[in-house]
């Protein structure tokens, strides 16, 4: 048995499960239509499509979930739900707890734009390259937000929404996804600086290098280690790339104050050698 505590719009209500003693955000098409506060119902939504979010477990960055829902425009909440469903369609199961932090983020971004603020995200192109499917999902959501509330957020904000989507896929936090993007950009810049070359960002070898650095950064942050040693082979076949990779890994160690496995050097050198033509 549910007691409606607050209808938000036609597709979302706050409801208290009287048997569990817990309050939920309930999202489904038409679930809020005609509902009134205090109304008691046996069930809400359709079992195959309804989404239940336990409010005490889905806090955002600017307040508890119940407080967030009091101030978020229901249209923005709808868009956040659309992004969640789009992500599920694109990737399969996605962490439900992305919804309210994402809605909070979108609401804050809309308020900032309406107030004349402009966001600059220097990692936008890196996020687009590292997480292309997430960026596509985010882009569709940002365009839908523009249609509904008349605010254009642009590619820089789309990149940050993509990080929310990505973090919901691998159970990491948005902050770690941003850190991975920052490390990847720093690594690429180090390769260009040390070698003196400008890498063609449109090349397949560049995309392979970006992908490798992304997973290398993830392994380092998560304390995971490679098990196969290719260092001797790469050191002899591509010595310049090996020296570059060793220098880049040393810089990453200093930046993170974390140990970088020596085995990472050989694999990074392989990708640098492709980009540099030292094969």
C-alpha positions, 0 to 999 in steps of 0.5 A, spaced: 500 500 500 502 506 498 500 513 500 501 519 495 505 524 498 506 529 492 505 528 485 510 531 481 508 531 474 504 526 470 510 521 470 512 522 477 510 522 484 513 521 491 509 515 495 510 512 502 510 505 502 506 504 508 508 496 509 516 498 508 515 505 512 520 508 506 518 513 501 520 512 494 520 517 487 516 513 483 517 514 475 512 511 470 508 514 464 502 516 467 503 514 474 502 521 477 496 523 472 490 525 477 493 523 483 492 527 490 496 528 496 494 523 501 491 518 496 492 511 498 493 506 492 495 498 492 500 499 486 503 504 482 505 504 475 506 498 471 510 492 473 514 491 467 516 499 466 515 502 473 522 505 476 522 506 484 528 510 487 528 509 495 529 517 497 534 516 503 539 512 498 539 517 492 542 523 495 545 529 490 551 533 491 546 539 494 542 536 499 538 530 501 534 527 495 527 529 498 529 536 499 532 536 491 525 534 489 522 539 492 526 544 488 527 541 481 523 543 476 519 536 474 520 538 466 528 537 468 526 531 472 523 528 466 529 529 462 533 526 467 529 520 467 529 520 459 537 520 459 536 514 464 532 510 460 536 512 453 542 509 457 538 503 459 536 502 452 544 503 449 547 499 455 543 495 458 542 495 466 544 502 469 545 504 476 538 507 478 541 512 483 544 516 477 537 519 476 537 524 482 544 527 482 543 527 474 537 531 475 540 536 480 546 537 475 541 539 470 537 543 474 544 547 477 546 548 469 539 551 467 539 555 473 547 557 471 545 559 464 539 563 466 543 567 470 548 569 465 553 564 467 557 560 462 561 553 463 567 552 460 569 544 460 576 543 457 575 536 457 569 536 452 573 533 446 577 528 450 570 525 454 567 525 447 573 521 444 573 516 451 566 515 452 562 516 445 556 512 446 555 516 453 556 522 449 551 521 444 546 519 450 547 525 453 547 529 447 540 527 446 538 528 453 541 535 452 537 537 446 531 534 449 532 539 455 533 545 450 526 543 447 522 542 454 525 548 458 528 553 452 535 553 455 541 551 451 547 548 455 552 546 449 557 541 448 561 543 454 555 541 459 554 535 454 560 532 456 559 533 464 552 529 463 556 524 459 560 523 465 554 522 469 552 516 464 559 513 464 559 513 472 552 509 472 555 504 468 561 502 471 559 504 479 564 509 479 563 516 481 563 522 476 569 525 480 573 519 478 570 519 471 573 526 470 579 524 473 580 519 468 579 524 462 584 529 466 589 523 466 588 521 459 589 528 456 595 530 461 598 523 458 597 525 451 600 532 452 606 529 455 607 524 449 606 530 444 611 534 448 616 529 449 616 527 442 615 534 439 610 531 435 602 533 434 598 527 434 592 527 429 586 526 433 582 523 427 587 517 426 585 510 428 592 510 432 590 516 436 583 513 438 587 506 440 592 510 444 586 514 447 583 508 449 589 504 452 590 510 456 583 511 459 584 503 461 591 504 464 588 510 468 583 506 470 587 500 472 592 505 476 586 508 480 583 502 482 590 498 484 589 493 478 596 490 475 597 487 468 600 480 468 604 480 462 610 483 461 612 486 454 617 490 456 623 487 453 620 486 446 618 493 446 624 496 448 628 493 443 623 494 437 621 501 439 626 504 444 624 511 443 617 510 444 619 506 450 623 512 453 617 516 452 612 511 455 617 511 461 617 518 462 610 519 461 609 513 466 614 517 471 610 523 470 603 520 472 606 517 478 608 524 480 601 527 479 597 521 482 603 520 488 601 513 486 605 507 484 605 505 476 607 498 475 613 497 470 609 493 466 604 499 464 611 502 460 611 497 455 604 497 453 603 504 453 610 504 448 606 500 443 601 505 442 606 511 442 610 507 437 604 506 432 602 513 433 610 515 432 611 511 426 616 507 430 614 500 429 
